[in-house]
Amino acid sequence: MAIAATHSGTSVALPVISGAQLLPWAVFGGLLLVLMVYFVGAEQGATSLIQGREVHEFVHDARHLLGFPCH
Ligand SMILES: [Zn+2]
């Protein structure tokens, strides 16, 4: 099913995305978001899955900006 949108005289068919089609992408995006918050907020701080200090140094300013406890 498509909705026709007109722009300057030409009609373009736009796809309609249903909630069922959107759900797996919403879950995927949510997982990426949780992973990002983990790496910014806790990795090599409260917890450490990766050895070294590179992740901590890379996200350090974002960690302080967002108010996560650091040092
Ligand atoms: Zn810090």
N, CA, C, O and the ligand as a Tripos MOL2 file, in Angstrom:
@<TRIPOS>MOLECULE
protein
  285   283    72     0     0
PROTEIN
NO_CHARGES

@<TRIPOS>ATOM
      1 N           0.8410   -1.1820    0.0000 N.3       1 MET1
      2 CA          0.0000    0.0000    0.0000 C.3       1 MET1
      3 C           0.8830    1.2420    0.0000 C.2       1 MET1
      4 O           1.9120    1.2680    0.6760 O.2       1 MET1
      5 N           0.5040    2.2450   -0.7320 N.am      2 ALA2
      6 CA          1.3360    3.4400   -0.8420 C.3       2 ALA2
      7 C           0.4710    4.6780   -0.8250 C.2       2 ALA2
      8 O          -0.6770    4.6540   -1.2710 O.2       2 ALA2
      9 N           1.0100    5.7310   -0.3230 N.am      3 ILE3
     10 CA          0.3550    7.0310   -0.3260 C.3       3 ILE3
     11 C           1.0530    7.8840   -1.3790 C.2       3 ILE3
     12 O           2.2820    7.9310   -1.4260 O.2       3 ILE3
     13 N           0.2910    8.5430   -2.2040 N.am      4 ALA4
     14 CA          0.8890    9.3860   -3.2370 C.3       4 ALA4
     15 C           1.1130   10.7760   -2.6720 C.2       4 ALA4
     16 O           0.2040   11.3780   -2.1000 O.2       4 ALA4
     17 N           2.3120   11.2770   -2.8320 N.am      5 ALA5
     18 CA          2.6370   12.6330   -2.4260 C.3       5 ALA5
     19 C           2.9710   13.4340   -3.6660 C.2       5 ALA5
     20 O           3.6900   12.9670   -4.5490 O.2       5 ALA5
     21 N           2.4480   14.6270   -3.7210 N.am      6 THR6
     22 CA          2.7290   15.4480   -4.9030 C.3       6 THR6
     23 C           3.7040   16.5460   -4.5380 C.2       6 THR6
     24 O           3.6150   17.1740   -3.4830 O.2       6 THR6
     25 N           4.6210   16.7500   -5.4350 N.am      7 HIS7
     26 CA          5.6060   17.8130   -5.2560 C.3       7 HIS7
     27 C           5.9080   18.3720   -6.6330 C.2       7 HIS7
     28 O           6.4000   17.6660   -7.5130 O.2       7 HIS7
     29 N           5.6190   19.5980   -6.7990 N.am      8 SER8
     30 CA          5.8070   20.3190   -8.0650 C.3       8 SER8
     31 C           5.2460   19.5560   -9.2660 C.2       8 SER8
     32 O           5.8940   19.4220  -10.3040 O.2       8 SER8
     33 N           4.0200   19.0640   -9.0880 N.am      9 GLY9
     34 CA          3.3350   18.4650  -10.2220 C.3       9 GLY9
     35 C           3.6010   16.9950  -10.4600 C.2       9 GLY9
     36 O           2.8350   16.3550  -11.1800 O.2       9 GLY9
     37 N           4.6630   16.4250   -9.8810 N.am     10 THR10
     38 CA          4.9350   14.9960  -10.0770 C.3      10 THR10
     39 C           4.4710   14.2370   -8.8480 C.2      10 THR10
     40 O           4.5490   14.7480   -7.7310 O.2      10 THR10
     41 N           3.9880   13.0160   -9.0530 N.am     11 SER11
     42 CA          3.5570   12.2280   -7.9060 C.3      11 SER11
     43 C           4.5590   11.1190   -7.6320 C.2      11 SER11
     44 O           5.0340   10.4410   -8.5440 O.2      11 SER11
     45 N           4.8720   10.9500   -6.3340 N.am     12 VAL12
     46 CA          5.8580    9.9600   -5.9000 C.3      12 VAL12
     47 C           5.1680    9.0320   -4.9220 C.2      12 VAL12
     48 O           4.4810    9.4990   -4.0150 O.2      12 VAL12
     49 N           5.3350    7.7240   -5.0840 N.am     13 ALA13
     50 CA          4.7390    6.7570   -4.1700 C.3      13 ALA13
     51 C           5.6340    6.5880   -2.9490 C.2      13 ALA13
     52 O           6.8080    6.2400   -3.0710 O.2      13 ALA13
     53 N           5.0670    6.8380   -1.7690 N.am     14 LEU14
     54 CA          5.8270    6.6770   -0.5340 C.3      14 LEU14
     55 C           5.4340    5.3620    0.1200 C.2      14 LEU14
     56 O           4.2460    5.0460    0.1940 O.2      14 LEU14
     57 N           6.4030    4.5880    0.5960 N.am     15 PRO15
     58 CA          6.0510    3.3380    1.2700 C.3      15 PRO15
     59 C           5.4350    3.6160    2.6450 C.2      15 PRO15
     60 O           5.8120    4.5720    3.3210 O.2      15 PRO15
     61 N           4.5020    2.7860    3.0390 N.am     16 VAL16
     62 CA          3.9100    2.8860    4.3690 C.3      16 VAL16
     63 C           4.5350    1.8030    5.2340 C.2      16 VAL16
     64 O           4.4700    0.6180    4.9050 O.2      16 VAL16
     65 N           5.1420    2.2160    6.3420 N.am     17 ILE17
     66 CA          5.8190    1.2700    7.2260 C.3      17 ILE17
     67 C           4.9070    0.9820    8.4090 C.2      17 ILE17
     68 O           4.5130    1.8930    9.1370 O.2      17 ILE17
     69 N           4.5750   -0.2920    8.5960 N.am     18 SER18
     70 CA          3.6880   -0.6580    9.6980 C.3      18 SER18
     71 C           4.4830   -0.8380   10.9880 C.2      18 SER18
     72 O           5.7100   -0.9360   10.9700 O.2      18 SER18
     73 N           3.7680   -0.8780   12.0970 N.am     19 GLY19
     74 CA          4.4140   -1.0760   13.3780 C.3      19 GLY19
     75 C           5.1410   -2.4030   13.4470 C.2      19 GLY19
     76 O           6.2140   -2.4880   14.0420 O.2      19 GLY19
     77 N           4.5710   -3.4520   12.8430 N.am     20 ALA20
     78 CA          5.2050   -4.7720   12.8610 C.3      20 ALA20
     79 C           6.5180   -4.7560   12.0870 C.2      20 ALA20
     80 O           7.4710   -5.4410   12.4580 O.2      20 ALA20
     81 N           6.5670   -3.9720   11.0080 N.am     21 GLN21
     82 CA          7.8180   -3.8650   10.2530 C.3      21 GLN21
     83 C           8.8510   -3.0420   11.0200 C.2      21 GLN21
     84 O          10.0560   -3.2700   10.9110 O.2      21 GLN21
     85 N           8.3600   -2.0970   11.7830 N.am     22 LEU22
     86 CA          9.2440   -1.1730   12.4860 C.3      22 LEU22
     87 C           9.8330   -1.7980   13.7510 C.2      22 LEU22
     88 O          10.9250   -1.4230   14.1770 O.2      22 LEU22
     89 N           9.1090   -2.7530   14.3550 N.am     23 LEU23
     90 CA          9.5000   -3.2990   15.6580 C.3      23 LEU23
     91 C          10.9260   -3.8360   15.7150 C.2      23 LEU23
     92 O          11.6680   -3.4540   16.6200 O.2      23 LEU23
     93 N          11.3550   -4.7160   14.7780 N.am     24 PRO24
     94 CA         12.7340   -5.2200   14.8960 C.3      24 PRO24
     95 C          13.7740   -4.1100   14.8060 C.2      24 PRO24
     96 O          14.8110   -4.1820   15.4650 O.2      24 PRO24
     97 N          13.5130   -3.0890   14.0040 N.am     25 TRP25
     98 CA         14.4700   -1.9780   13.9010 C.3      25 TRP25
     99 C          14.4670   -1.1470   15.1750 C.2      25 TRP25
    100 O          15.5100   -0.6390   15.5890 O.2      25 TRP25
    101 N          13.2990   -1.0040   15.8010 N.am     26 ALA26
    102 CA         13.2310   -0.2820   17.0680 C.3      26 ALA26
    103 C          14.0080   -1.0350   18.1470 C.2      26 ALA26
    104 O          14.7180   -0.4250   18.9470 O.2      26 ALA26
    105 N          13.8710   -2.3730   18.1680 N.am     27 VAL27
    106 CA         14.6210   -3.1920   19.1340 C.3      27 VAL27
    107 C          16.1150   -3.0690   18.8570 C.2      27 VAL27
    108 O          16.9050   -2.8930   19.7850 O.2      27 VAL27
    109 N          16.5090   -3.1600   17.5840 N.am     28 PHE28
    110 CA         17.9180   -3.0440   17.2090 C.3      28 PHE28
    111 C          18.4820   -1.6870   17.6140 C.2      28 PHE28
    112 O          19.5730   -1.6070   18.1780 O.2      28 PHE28
    113 N          17.7400   -0.6260   17.3270 N.am     29 GLY29
    114 CA         18.1810    0.7110   17.7010 C.3      29 GLY29
    115 C          18.2730    0.8690   19.2100 C.2      29 GLY29
    116 O          19.1870    1.5180   19.7170 O.2      29 GLY29
    117 N          17.3250    0.2750   19.9260 N.am     30 GLY30
    118 CA         17.3480    0.3250   21.3820 C.3      30 GLY30
    119 C          18.5570   -0.3840   21.9540 C.2      30 GLY30
    120 O          19.1660    0.0900   22.9130 O.2      30 GLY30
    121 N          18.9120   -1.5370   21.3600 N.am     31 LEU31
    122 CA         20.0970   -2.2630   21.8150 C.3      31 LEU31
    123 C          21.3650   -1.4510   21.5610 C.2      31 LEU31
    124 O          22.2510   -1.3940   22.4140 O.2      31 LEU31
    125 N          21.4500   -0.8250   20.3890 N.am     32 LEU32
    126 CA         22.6110    0.0250   20.0920 C.3      32 LEU32
    127 C          22.7000    1.1670   21.0930 C.2      32 LEU32
    128 O          23.7880    1.5220   21.5460 O.2      32 LEU32
    129 N          21.5350    1.7480   21.4400 N.am     33 LEU33
    130 CA         21.5040    2.8530   22.3850 C.3      33 LEU33
    131 C          21.9770    2.4040   23.7660 C.2      33 LEU33
    132 O          22.7680    3.0910   24.4130 O.2      33 LEU33
    133 N          21.4860    1.2400   24.2150 N.am     34 VAL34
    134 CA         21.8920    0.7170   25.5220 C.3      34 VAL34
    135 C          23.3920    0.4320   25.5240 C.2      34 VAL34
    136 O          24.0820    0.7300   26.4990 O.2      34 VAL34
    137 N          23.9020   -0.1530   24.4170 N.am     35 LEU35
    138 CA         25.3320   -0.4400   24.3180 C.3      35 LEU35
    139 C          26.1480    0.8410   24.3800 C.2      35 LEU35
    140 O          27.1860    0.8920   25.0410 O.2      35 LEU35
    141 N          25.6740    1.8850   23.6850 N.am     36 MET36
    142 CA         26.3860    3.1600   23.6740 C.3      36 MET36
    143 C          26.3910    3.7760   25.0720 C.2      36 MET36
    144 O          27.4180    4.2720   25.5330 O.2      36 MET36
    145 N          25.2400    3.7420   25.7420 N.am     37 VAL37
    146 CA         25.1690    4.2990   27.1030 C.3      37 VAL37
    147 C          26.0910    3.5200   28.0330 C.2      37 VAL37
    148 O          26.7360    4.1060   28.9020 O.2      37 VAL37
    149 N          26.1570    2.1700   27.8510 N.am     38 TYR38
    150 CA         27.0670    1.3760   28.6770 C.3      38 TYR38
    151 C          28.5180    1.8130   28.4590 C.2      38 TYR38
    152 O          29.2590    2.0340   29.4170 O.2      38 TYR38
    153 N          28.9220    1.9370   27.1660 N.am     39 PHE39
    154 CA         30.3200    2.2700   26.8920 C.3      39 PHE39
    155 C          30.6620    3.6740   27.3660 C.2      39 PHE39
    156 O          31.7570    3.9050   27.8790 O.2      39 PHE39
    157 N          29.7400    4.6110   27.1990 N.am     40 VAL40
    158 CA         30.0140    5.9760   27.6630 C.3      40 VAL40
    159 C          29.9830    6.0330   29.1890 C.2      40 VAL40
    160 O          30.8000    6.7230   29.7990 O.2      40 VAL40
    161 N          29.0500    5.3160   29.8070 N.am     41 GLY41
    162 CA         28.8160    5.5020   31.2320 C.3      41 GLY41
    163 C          29.5790    4.6010   32.1620 C.2      41 GLY41
    164 O          29.8640    4.9960   33.2930 O.2      41 GLY41
    165 N          29.9310    3.3750   31.7230 N.am     42 ALA42
    166 CA         30.4480    2.4170   32.6990 C.3      42 ALA42
    167 C          31.7170    1.7030   32.2680 C.2      42 ALA42
    168 O          32.5210    1.3430   33.1270 O.2      42 ALA42
    169 N          31.9340    1.4810   30.9710 N.am     43 GLU43
    170 CA         33.0790    0.6890   30.5390 C.3      43 GLU43
    171 C          34.3940    1.3310   30.9750 C.2      43 GLU43
    172 O          34.5970    2.5300   30.7860 O.2      43 GLU43
    173 N          35.2650    0.5460   31.5470 N.am     44 GLN44
    174 CA         36.5580    0.9770   32.0830 C.3      44 GLN44
    175 C          36.3760    2.0560   33.1510 C.2      44 GLN44
    176 O          37.2410    2.9040   33.3690 O.2      44 GLN44
    177 N          35.2270    1.9910   33.7990 N.am     45 GLY45
    178 CA         34.9660    2.8510   34.9400 C.3      45 GLY45
    179 C          34.4160    1.9470   36.0300 C.2      45 GLY45
    180 O          35.1730    1.3530   36.7980 O.2      45 GLY45
    181 N          33.1040    1.8460   36.0910 N.am     46 ALA46
    182 CA         32.4680    0.9680   37.0540 C.3      46 ALA46
    183 C          32.7100   -0.5000   36.7040 C.2      46 ALA46
    184 O          32.8820   -1.3300   37.5960 O.2      46 ALA46
    185 N          32.7240   -0.8210   35.4230 N.am     47 THR47
    186 CA         33.0240   -2.1870   34.9680 C.3      47 THR47
    187 C          34.0540   -2.0900   33.8560 C.2      47 THR47
    188 O          34.2840   -1.0140   33.3050 O.2      47 THR47
    189 N          34.6730   -3.2210   33.5270 N.am     48 SER48
    190 CA         35.6810   -3.2090   32.4730 C.3      48 SER48
    191 C          35.6460   -4.5230   31.7160 C.2      48 SER48
    192 O          36.0980   -5.5470   32.2280 O.2      48 SER48
    193 N          35.1120   -4.5070   30.4990 N.am     49 LEU49
    194 CA         35.1160   -5.6940   29.6450 C.3      49 LEU49
    195 C          36.3400   -5.7060   28.7420 C.2      49 LEU49
    196 O          36.7920   -6.7710   28.3210 O.2      49 LEU49
    197 N          36.8810   -4.5240   28.4400 N.am     50 ILE50
    198 CA         38.0150   -4.3940   27.5270 C.3      50 ILE50
    199 C          39.2210   -3.9260   28.3280 C.2      50 ILE50
    200 O          39.1280   -2.9830   29.1130 O.2      50 ILE50
    201 N          40.3610   -4.5970   28.1230 N.am     51 GLN51
    202 CA         41.5750   -4.2310   28.8480 C.3      51 GLN51
    203 C          42.0920   -2.8710   28.3890 C.2      51 GLN51
    204 O          41.8290   -2.4340   27.2680 O.2      51 GLN51
    205 N          42.8320   -2.2130   29.2780 N.am     52 GLY52
    206 CA         43.4530   -0.9400   28.9210 C.3      52 GLY52
    207 C          42.5930    0.2480   29.2910 C.2      52 GLY52
    208 O          41.5950    0.1040   29.9960 O.2      52 GLY52
    209 N          42.9760    1.4280   28.8160 N.am     53 ARG53
    210 CA         42.2640    2.6540   29.1550 C.3      53 ARG53
    211 C          41.7700    3.3940   27.9210 C.2      53 ARG53
    212 O          41.2940    4.5240   28.0350 O.2      53 ARG53
    213 N          41.8730    2.7800   26.7330 N.am     54 GLU54
    214 CA         41.5520    3.4980   25.4950 C.3      54 GLU54
    215 C          40.0850    3.8950   25.4360 C.2      54 GLU54
    216 O          39.7760    5.0290   25.0690 O.2      54 GLU54
    217 N          39.1680    2.9910   25.7880 N.am     55 VAL55
    218 CA         37.7390    3.3090   25.7400 C.3      55 VAL55
    219 C          37.4250    4.4290   26.7250 C.2      55 VAL55
    220 O          36.6800    5.3570   26.4100 O.2      55 VAL55
    221 N          37.9980    4.3310   27.9150 N.am     56 HIS56
    222 CA         37.7710    5.3660   28.9250 C.3      56 HIS56
    223 C          38.2370    6.7280   28.4210 C.2      56 HIS56
    224 O          37.5180    7.7200   28.5420 O.2      56 HIS56
    225 N          39.4500    6.7730   27.8510 N.am     57 GLU57
    226 CA         39.9710    8.0510   27.3760 C.3      57 GLU57
    227 C          39.1230    8.5930   26.2310 C.2      57 GLU57
    228 O          38.9030    9.8010   26.1370 O.2      57 GLU57
    229 N          38.6440    7.6990   25.3540 N.am     58 PHE58
    230 CA         37.8700    8.1380   24.1920 C.3      58 PHE58
    231 C          36.5280    8.7390   24.5960 C.2      58 PHE58
    232 O          36.0910    9.7160   23.9880 O.2      58 PHE58
    233 N          35.8670    8.1800   25.6030 N.am     59 VAL59
    234 CA         34.5240    8.6480   25.9780 C.3      59 VAL59
    235 C          34.5470    9.5250   27.2300 C.2      59 VAL59
    236 O          33.4930    9.8620   27.7700 O.2      59 VAL59
    237 N          35.7530    9.8990   27.6970 N.am     60 HIS60
    238 CA         35.8780   10.5740   28.9780 C.3      60 HIS60
    239 C          35.0800   11.8780   29.0490 C.2      60 HIS60
    240 O          34.3540   12.1080   30.0170 O.2      60 HIS60
    241 N          35.2110   12.7310   28.0270 N.am     61 ASP61
    242 CA         34.5020   14.0120   28.0530 C.3      61 ASP61
    243 C          32.9900   13.8080   28.0160 C.2      61 ASP61
    244 O          32.2520   14.5070   28.7100 O.2      61 ASP61
    245 N          32.5250   12.8480   27.2060 N.am     62 ALA62
    246 CA         31.0900   12.5620   27.1440 C.3      62 ALA62
    247 C          30.6030   12.0610   28.5040 C.2      62 ALA62
    248 O          29.4990   12.3920   28.9350 O.2      62 ALA62
    249 N          31.4250   11.2730   29.1650 N.am     63 ARG63
    250 CA         31.0640   10.7510   30.4890 C.3      63 ARG63
    251 C          30.8510   11.8960   31.4740 C.2      63 ARG63
    252 O          29.8730   11.8960   32.2220 O.2      63 ARG63
    253 N          31.7600   12.8700   31.4800 N.am     64 HIS64
    254 CA         31.6110   14.0150   32.3810 C.3      64 HIS64
    255 C          30.4390   14.8910   31.9600 C.2      64 HIS64
    256 O          29.6890   15.3840   32.8030 O.2      64 HIS64
    257 N          30.2850   15.0820   30.6570 N.am     65 LEU65
    258 CA         29.1920   15.9220   30.1560 C.3      65 LEU65
    259 C          27.8370   15.3810   30.5800 C.2      65 LEU65
    260 O          26.9380   16.1470   30.9270 O.2      65 LEU65
    261 N          27.6890   14.0500   30.5520 N.am     66 LEU66
    262 CA         26.4040   13.4240   30.8840 C.3      66 LEU66
    263 C          26.2500   13.1710   32.3740 C.2      66 LEU66
    264 O          25.2080   12.6860   32.8140 O.2      66 LEU66
    265 N          27.2870   13.4990   33.1680 N.am     67 GLY67
    266 CA         27.1760   13.4110   34.6120 C.3      67 GLY67
    267 C          27.3830   12.0290   35.1890 C.2      67 GLY67
    268 O          27.0100   11.7810   36.3360 O.2      67 GLY67
    269 N          27.9740   11.1130   34.4180 N.am     68 PHE68
    270 CA         28.2870    9.8000   34.9990 C.3      68 PHE68
    271 C          29.4560    9.9530   35.9550 C.2      68 PHE68
    272 O          30.3750   10.7250   35.6770 O.2      68 PHE68
    273 N          29.4490    9.2440   37.0690 N.am     69 PRO69
    274 CA         30.5730    9.3180   37.9810 C.3      69 PRO69
    275 C          31.8400    8.7600   37.3280 C.2      69 PRO69
    276 O          31.7990    7.7310   36.6530 O.2      69 PRO69
    277 N          32.9470    9.4400   37.5330 N.am     70 CYS70
    278 CA         34.1790    9.0340   36.8400 C.3      70 CYS70
    279 C          35.3270    8.9290   37.8230 C.2      70 CYS70
    280 O          35.8280    7.8350   38.0800 O.2      70 CYS70
    281 N          35.7510   10.0640   38.3780 N.am     71 HIS71
    282 CA         36.8680   10.0730   39.3090 C.3      71 HIS71
    283 C          36.7360   11.2480   40.2420 C.2      71 HIS71
    284 O          37.5830   11.4420   41.1140 O.2      71 HIS71
    285 ZN         36.8280   11.8670   34.4370 Zn       72 ZN72
@<TRIPOS>BOND
     1     1     2 1
     2     2     3 1
     3     3     4 2
     4     3     5 am
     5     5     6 1
     6     6     7 1
     7     7     8 2
     8     7     9 am
     9     9    10 1
    10    10    11 1
    11    11    12 2
    12    11    13 am
    13    13    14 1
    14    14    15 1
    15    15    16 2
    16    15    17 am
    17    17    18 1
    18    18    19 1
    19    19    20 2
    20    19    21 am
    21    21    22 1
    22    22    23 1
    23    23    24 2
    24    23    25 am
    25    25    26 1
    26    26    27 1
    27    27    28 2
    28    27    29 am
    29    29    30 1
    30    30    31 1
    31    31    32 2
    32    31    33 am
    33    33    34 1
    34    34    35 1
    35    35    36 2
    36    35    37 am
    37    37    38 1
    38    38    39 1
    39    39    40 2
    40    39    41 am
    41    41    42 1
    42    42    43 1
    43    43    44 2
    44    43    45 am
    45    45    46 1
    46    46    47 1
    47    47    48 2
    48    47    49 am
    49    49    50 1
    50    50    51 1
    51    51    52 2
    52    51    53 am
    53    53    54 1
    54    54    55 1
    55    55    56 2
    56    55    57 am
    57    57    58 1
    58    58    59 1
    59    59    60 2
    60    59    61 am
    61    61    62 1
    62    62    63 1
    63    63    64 2
    64    63    65 am
    65    65    66 1
    66    66    67 1
    67    67    68 2
    68    67    69 am
    69    69    70 1
    70    70    71 1
    71    71    72 2
    72    71    73 am
    73    73    74 1
    74    74    75 1
    75    75    76 2
    76    75    77 am
    77    77    78 1
    78    78    79 1
    79    79    80 2
    80    79    81 am
    81    81    82 1
    82    82    83 1
    83    83    84 2
    84    83    85 am
    85    85    86 1
    86    86    87 1
    87    87    88 2
    88    87    89 am
    89    89    90 1
    90    90    91 1
    91    91    92 2
    92    91    93 am
    93    93    94 1
    94    94    95 1
    95    95    96 2
    96    95    97 am
    97    97    98 1
    98    98    99 1
    99    99   100 2
   100    99   101 am
   101   101   102 1
   102   102   103 1
   103   103   104 2
   104   103   105 am
   105   105   106 1
   106   106   107 1
   107   107   108 2
   108   107   109 am
   109   109   110 1
   110   110   111 1
   111   111   112 2
   112   111   113 am
   113   113   114 1
   114   114   115 1
   115   115   116 2
   116   115   117 am
   117   117   118 1
   118   118   119 1
   119   119   120 2
   120   119   121 am
   121   121   122 1
   122   122   123 1
   123   123   124 2
   124   123   125 am
   125   125   126 1
   126   126   127 1
   127   127   128 2
   128   127   129 am
   129   129   130 1
   130   130   131 1
   131   131   132 2
   132   131   133 am
   133   133   134 1
   134   134   135 1
   135   135   136 2
   136   135   137 am
   137   137   138 1
   138   138   139 1
   139   139   140 2
   140   139   141 am
   141   141   142 1
   142   142   143 1
   143   143   144 2
   144   143   145 am
   145   145   146 1
   146   146   147 1
   147   147   148 2
   148   147   149 am
   149   149   150 1
   150   150   151 1
   151   151   152 2
   152   151   153 am
   153   153   154 1
   154   154   155 1
   155   155   156 2
   156   155   157 am
   157   157   158 1
   158   158   159 1
   159   159   160 2
   160   159   161 am
   161   161   162 1
   162   162   163 1
   163   163   164 2
   164   163   165 am
   165   165   166 1
   166   166   167 1
   167   167   168 2
   168   167   169 am
   169   169   170 1
   170   170   171 1
   171   171   172 2
   172   171   173 am
   173   173   174 1
   174   174   175 1
   175   175   176 2
   176   175   177 am
   177   177   178 1
   178   178   179 1
   179   179   180 2
   180   179   181 am
   181   181   182 1
   182   182   183 1
   183   183   184 2
   184   183   185 am
   185   185   186 1
   186   186   187 1
   187   187   188 2
   188   187   189 am
   189   189   190 1
   190   190   191 1
   191   191   192 2
   192   191   193 am
   193   193   194 1
   194   194   195 1
   195   195   196 2
   196   195   197 am
   197   197   198 1
   198   198   199 1
   199   199   200 2
   200   199   201 am
   201   201   202 1
   202   202   203 1
   203   203   204 2
   204   203   205 am
   205   205   206 1
   206   206   207 1
   207   207   208 2
   208   207   209 am
   209   209   210 1
   210   210   211 1
   211   211   212 2
   212   211   213 am
   213   213   214 1
   214   214   215 1
   215   215   216 2
   216   215   217 am
   217   217   218 1
   218   218   219 1
   219   219   220 2
   220   219   221 am
   221   221   222 1
   222   222   223 1
   223   223   224 2
   224   223   225 am
   225   225   226 1
   226   226   227 1
   227   227   228 2
   228   227   229 am
   229   229   230 1
   230   230   231 1
   231   231   232 2
   232   231   233 am
   233   233   234 1
   234   234   235 1
   235   235   236 2
   236   235   237 am
   237   237   238 1
   238   238   239 1
   239   239   240 2
   240   239   241 am
   241   241   242 1
   242   242   243 1
   243   243   244 2
   244   243   245 am
   245   245   246 1
   246   246   247 1
   247   247   248 2
   248   247   249 am
   249   249   250 1
   250   250   251 1
   251   251   252 2
   252   251   253 am
   253   253   254 1
   254   254   255 1
   255   255   256 2
   256   255   257 am
   257   257   258 1
   258   258   259 1
   259   259   260 2
   260   259   261 am
   261   261   262 1
   262   262   263 1
   263   263   264 2
   264   263   265 am
   265   265   266 1
   266   266   267 1
   267   267   268 2
   268   267   269 am
   269   269   270 1
   270   270   271 1
   271   271   272 2
   272   271   273 am
   273   273   274 1
   274   274   275 1
   275   275   276 2
   276   275   277 am
   277   277   278 1
   278   278   279 1
   279   279   280 2
   280   279   281 am
   281   281   282 1
   282   282   283 1
   283   283   284 2
@<TRIPOS>SUBSTRUCTURE
     1 MET1         2 RESIDUE 1 A MET
     2 ALA2         6 RESIDUE 1 A ALA
     3 ILE3        10 RESIDUE 1 A ILE
     4 ALA4        14 RESIDUE 1 A ALA
     5 ALA5        18 RESIDUE 1 A ALA
     6 THR6        22 RESIDUE 1 A THR
     7 HIS7        26 RESIDUE 1 A HIS
     8 SER8        30 RESIDUE 1 A SER
     9 GLY9        34 RESIDUE 1 A GLY
    10 THR10       38 RESIDUE 1 A THR
    11 SER11       42 RESIDUE 1 A SER
    12 VAL12       46 RESIDUE 1 A VAL
    13 ALA13       50 RESIDUE 1 A ALA
    14 LEU14       54 RESIDUE 1 A LEU
    15 PRO15       58 RESIDUE 1 A PRO
    16 VAL16       62 RESIDUE 1 A VAL
    17 ILE17       66 RESIDUE 1 A ILE
    18 SER18       70 RESIDUE 1 A SER
    19 GLY19       74 RESIDUE 1 A GLY
    20 ALA20       78 RESIDUE 1 A ALA
    21 GLN21       82 RESIDUE 1 A GLN
    22 LEU22       86 RESIDUE 1 A LEU
    23 LEU23       90 RESIDUE 1 A LEU
    24 PRO24       94 RESIDUE 1 A PRO
    25 TRP25       98 RESIDUE 1 A TRP
    26 ALA26      102 RESIDUE 1 A ALA
    27 VAL27      106 RESIDUE 1 A VAL
    28 PHE28      110 RESIDUE 1 A PHE
    29 GLY29      114 RESIDUE 1 A GLY
    30 GLY30      118 RESIDUE 1 A GLY
    31 LEU31      122 RESIDUE 1 A LEU
    32 LEU32      126 RESIDUE 1 A LEU
    33 LEU33      130 RESIDUE 1 A LEU
    34 VAL34      134 RESIDUE 1 A VAL
    35 LEU35      138 RESIDUE 1 A LEU
    36 MET36      142 RESIDUE 1 A MET
    37 VAL37      146 RESIDUE 1 A VAL
    38 TYR38      150 RESIDUE 1 A TYR
    39 PHE39      154 RESIDUE 1 A PHE
    40 VAL40      158 RESIDUE 1 A VAL
    41 GLY41      162 RESIDUE 1 A GLY
    42 ALA42      166 RESIDUE 1 A ALA
    43 GLU43      170 RESIDUE 1 A GLU
    44 GLN44      174 RESIDUE 1 A GLN
    45 GLY45      178 RESIDUE 1 A GLY
    46 ALA46      182 RESIDUE 1 A ALA
    47 THR47      186 RESIDUE 1 A THR
    48 SER48      190 RESIDUE 1 A SER
    49 LEU49      194 RESIDUE 1 A LEU
    50 ILE50      198 RESIDUE 1 A ILE
    51 GLN51      202 RESIDUE 1 A GLN
    52 GLY52      206 RESIDUE 1 A GLY
    53 ARG53      210 RESIDUE 1 A ARG
    54 GLU54      214 RESIDUE 1 A GLU
    55 VAL55      218 RESIDUE 1 A VAL
    56 HIS56      222 RESIDUE 1 A HIS
    57 GLU57      226 RESIDUE 1 A GLU
    58 PHE58      230 RESIDUE 1 A PHE
    59 VAL59      234 RESIDUE 1 A VAL
    60 HIS60      238 RESIDUE 1 A HIS
    61 ASP61      242 RESIDUE 1 A ASP
    62 ALA62      246 RESIDUE 1 A ALA
    63 ARG63      250 RESIDUE 1 A ARG
    64 HIS64      254 RESIDUE 1 A HIS
    65 LEU65      258 RESIDUE 1 A LEU
    66 LEU66      262 RESIDUE 1 A LEU
    67 GLY67      266 RESIDUE 1 A GLY
    68 PHE68      270 RESIDUE 1 A PHE
    69 PRO69      274 RESIDUE 1 A PRO
    70 CYS70      278 RESIDUE 1 A CYS
    71 HIS71      282 RESIDUE 1 A HIS
    72 ZN72       285 GROUP 0 **** ****
